[in-house]
Amino acid sequence: MENLLPHPPHSKKRPQSESSIHDLPDEILSHILSFLPTKHAFKTILLSKKWIPICHSRSALHIDDIIVNSAENKIHLVRFVDAFMFSPHSQHLPLKSFSINCRSQQWDAKTDRFTFDKWIEAAKLRRVLRIYLYLLDVPLSPTIFCFKTLVSLTLVKIQPDTLFDSSVDLPSLKSLCLNDVRFHHIDHFMKLLSGCPVLERLSTMFVKVNDRATAKGYFKPLSKLIIAGIVLFEVPFKAVYNVQHLNVSGLGHDLISKETNSFYKDFPVFENLTVLNLCWSNNTQIHDWDELVKMLQNCPKLQSLYIIKAKSAPTKEDWKYPYHVPQCLLSHLITCNIRDYEAIEADFRFATYILQNARYLQMLD
């Protein structure tokens, strides 16, 4: 009968030997929440008021507007980001990562520009280290290019403001990735690169310039660069002369302007280059192995060479062995890989040229 009696009120309390996640230090709770998506982490506020400052102390904010399909959804998202970025609980806490994917058609280039600008300014005050922005053709204020603490910057679908008169100051930036970014003048893009004195990694793809033909040739080479992935006629070779690992796509064609063509294609001596990946454009009219041999002459320490030919372009049939052998073949080249190799005379001659002169070659594929 004794077991059937209701427990006394005090027996409902948790035994002293038991513990709850609420009892953990705030630092550990914050670390646990860092593994959750932002929206799920903030749902913990429903558990207890204790979680409010912990959520706002997160060192990363990753927002995706995948559910924004109406003006009402957009308002809710903006209010949420505002609450996080301007909360008294978080305004003075450092922010390691700030990522926003805005691909919805609900965003307006004119009315929402101020919203993005104020978020970036708030991230700047919180000494953010890494920023990823995907803004569907929304003009971006040049303030993004003046960041003392920023270490990594990725911009996708961005149009920097036409008024690019402000200074570019990215003294700590080590990684820059630009994908489908439009500049109004080549000098604006060169100014951006020149403002990254310690840049180590550079990646460009579909970088568009409205006024490319008037390139003046002024830029400050990236002397600290280690890895670069570029498309021909987006970044001049001379700007990335110091790299150890270089990927170049879009080879095989020229611009109408000889001056502009020379500005981009003038191939410097790559003293530190050890890995070279070359991809020819599908718009290539004819594949000429001479172009590659000329490049190799300026890569004295090259160890690995990877080539992707253009499938749609015929290979120049009367290609002949060069008179000179690049230094890299004689003393450094270990690996050579050729994709879309064809059983034709010119390709066979080039492969033979590599085999006969690359004294340290270990693999030709």
N, C-alpha and C positions, 0 to 999 in steps of 0.2 A: 504493500500500500504506500510505503514511503516514496517509492519511485514514481508513483502516479501524482503526487502532489506537485503543484506548480513551483518552479524555481523562485526563490526570493529575488527581488529586484537587483540586489547587488551582484547576483550570479551572472547577469547578462554582460558584465564588464569583461573585457578581454584579459585573460590571465597575463601576469607580468612577464612570463616567459615568451609570450607571443609578441610579434612585432608587425607593423603595417608599413606599406610603402610610404605612407605619409610621414613616418618617423625618420626617413633617410635625410641626410643633409641636402640642402638646396643644390649644392654643386653636383651631387650625384643624380638628383632628379632632373636637373637641367641637362646633364649628359645623356640620360635615358631619352628625354624628349627630342634630343638632337637627331635621333635615328628615325623619328616619325615624320611623315609629311606635315607641312605647316598646318593644314586644316585639321588633321587628326590630333596634332599636339594641342591645339587650342580647345578642342572638345573636352580636355581634362579640366577646364575651368568649371564645368558642371559638377565635378566631384567635390571641390572645396575651394574656398576663396584663397587658400594657400597657394594654389597653382597659378593664380593670376600673375604675380610678379615673376614666377619661374618661367611661364610661357613668354613673357615679354623680355626676359633676359636671354632668350635664344640668340646664339651667335650667327645664325643663318636664317634668311628669309627667302623662300622659293615660292613664287606665285605663278600659277598658270590659269589663264582665262578660258579654259576649255569649256566651262559651263556658262560663260557669258554669251547668251543668245538673245538678250533683251536689255533695254535701258535700265530696267530695275535690277537685273543681275549685275550690271556694271556698277551701279551706285553702291550696291552691297560690297562689291570687291574693293572699290575705292575707299569706302569707310573702314573696311577691315585693315587695309594697308596703312591708312592714316593712323588708325588706332595703335598699330604696332610701331610705326616709325616715330610717332610724336608722343607716345605714352611717357608719363613721368617715370615709369618703371624702367624704361629702356633708353631714353634720350642720351644718357651719358655713358652707356655701356658700348664697348667696341663691337663692331659687326665684322665677322670674317667674310661672309658671303651674301651677296644680294643678287637674286636672279628673278627676272620677270619675263614671262612669255605672253605677249599681247598680240594675238593673231585674229581676234574677233573683228568683224566688220562694224561692231558697235562703237569702236574708238574713232574719234574725229580728230583730224590733224590740227585743226585750229583750236577747238575748245579743250582738248585733253592734253595739249602740249604742256601747259602750266602744271598739270597734275604730275606728269613724269619728271619735270624739272625740279619740283619741290621734293619729290622722293629722292632724287639723286643728291640734292643739297643736304637732305637729312642723313643720307648714307655717308656723305663726305664728313659731316660733323661727328659721325660715329666711327670715323677712321677705318672705313671699310677696306678690305684687302682684295676681294675678288668681285667683279661685276659681270653679269651676263644679261644682255638686253636684246629681246626680240620685239621690236616695235614695228608694226605693219605700216611702213612708209609714213610714220609720224616724224616731223622735223624735230631734231634734237639740238638743244642748246649747246654751244661750245664749252659750257661749264664742265662737261664730262671729261674734257681734255686738260683739265687743270686739277690734278689730284696728287697730293703729297704722299699718301699712304698706299695708293693702288698698286697691286702687284700683278694682277691678271685682269685683262679687259677683253670681253667678247661682244661684238656688235653684229647683229643680224637684222637685215631689212631696215637699215637706218639711213636717214638723210640728215647729215649735219647741217646746221643752219647756214644759209648763204652768207651771213655776216660772220666771217671767220677771222675777224680782226683781233680777237682776244689772243693772248699768248697761250702756247701749248707747253704745259709743265707737268710731265709725268716722270719725276726723278727716280721712282722706285719700280716702275713698270718693267716686268721681266717677260711677260707673255701677252701678245696682241694678236687677236683673231678677228678678221673682217670678212663677213660673208654677205654678199649682196648689199653693199654699202655704196651710196652715191655721193660723190663730191662734185661741187660746181666748177672747180678749177684744179688742175694738176698741182699748182703751188700749194693748195690747201692740204692735199695728201702728203706732199713732200714735207710740209711744215709739221704735220702730225708725226711722221717718222723721225724727223730731226729732234722732236721734243721728247724722245724716249732714249736717253743716253745709256741706259744699262739693259736695254732690251736683249733677251736671250733667245726667245722663240717668236717667230712671225709666221702667220698663216693668212693668205689672202685668196679669195675666190669671188668672182663676179664683182670686183671693185670697179665701179663705173665712174668715169670722169667726163663731164659735159664738154670741157674745153681742153682736150688732151693735146691737140695739135700745136699749141703754143708753149710746149714744155721748154723752159729756159735752161734746164740742166742743173739747177741749183738744188742741192740736198746735202745733208750731212750723213756720211756713211755710218752704218750701224756697227761700230767696232767691237761690241761685246756679243754680237749675234752668234749663236751656236747652231740652231736649227731653223730652217726657213722652208716654207711650202708656198710657192707663188705661181701665178699664171703669167705667161709672157705678155708684155705690154701693160702690166699692172704695177710692177715694181722694177726699176732698173737694176740690172745685174750688179752695177757698181755699188749699189747701196747695201748689198748683202755679201760683199767680197770676203768677209771674215768667217763665214759659216763652216761648220764641220760636216753638216748633213744638209743637202739641198734637194728639194723636189721642184721640178719645173714642168708645168703642163702647158698645152697650147702652142707647142713648137711647130714650125713648118710653114709660117706665112709672114709676110712683111706688111708694113703700113705704106700708104701712098707717099707720105712725107718722108723724105730721106733723112731730114734732120731729126724728126721724132723717132724714126726707126733706129737711127744710130744711138740716140739717147737711151733707149731701152735695151738694145741688143749688144751694145759694146761690152764684150766679155773680158773682165779683168783677170788678173792672176789670182786664183783661189789658193792661197798658200796653205790653208788649214783644212781644205776640203778632203774628206775621206770617203764619203758616201754620196753618190749622185744618182738621182732618179729622174729620168727624162721621158715625157709622154708627148707624142706628136698629136696635133689637132686633127679632128676628123675632116676639117676643111683643107688639109694639106693637099696641094696639087700634085706634088711629087716628093718622094722621100730620097734625100741625098745624104749618103754617109759622110761626105766631106764636111758637112756642118758639124757633125759629132766629133770628127777627128780634130777640127779646129778648137773645139771646147776642151778636149782632152789635153791639148798642148798647154792649156792654162790651168791644169789641175795636177801639179807635180807630185802630190802625195795621195792621189786617189787610190782607194783599196777596193771599193765595191761599186760596180756600175750596173744599173738596171734600166732597161730600155723597153718602151712600149711603142711600137710602130703604129702608124695610122692604117687601119684595115682597108679603108676606101681609097688610099693613095698608092699609085704604082711606084716602084723603086727605080731610081735612075740606073739604067742597065749598063752604061759604059763607065761605071765607077772603077777607078784604078788605084793601086796601092800608092799611098803618099810617099814623098821622098824622105820625110822625116818621121821618126818614131817618138811619140810623146814620152816624157820622162817617167810618167806614172806606169806605163806599160813595162818599161825596162826594170823598174825597181820596187813597185808597190802593189799593182793590181792583183787581187786575189780572186775576186768573183766577178763574173760577167753574165748577166741574164738578159735574154732577148725574147720578148713576147711578140707573137704574130710573125715570127721568123718564117720566111717563105723559101721554098726549094727553087730559088732562082740564082743566076750567076752572081749578081751583085751581093746578095746576102751571103752566099757561100764565100766570096772573096773577103768580105769584111770579117767573117768568123775565122777564116784562115789567117788573116792579118793579125787578129788578136792572138791566136794560138802560136803563131810564129814569133811574136815579139814580147808577149807577156811572160817574162821569165819565171815569175812567182805565182802564176795562175794555178788555182786549185779547182775551180769549177767554171765551166762554160755551159750554160743551159739555154 
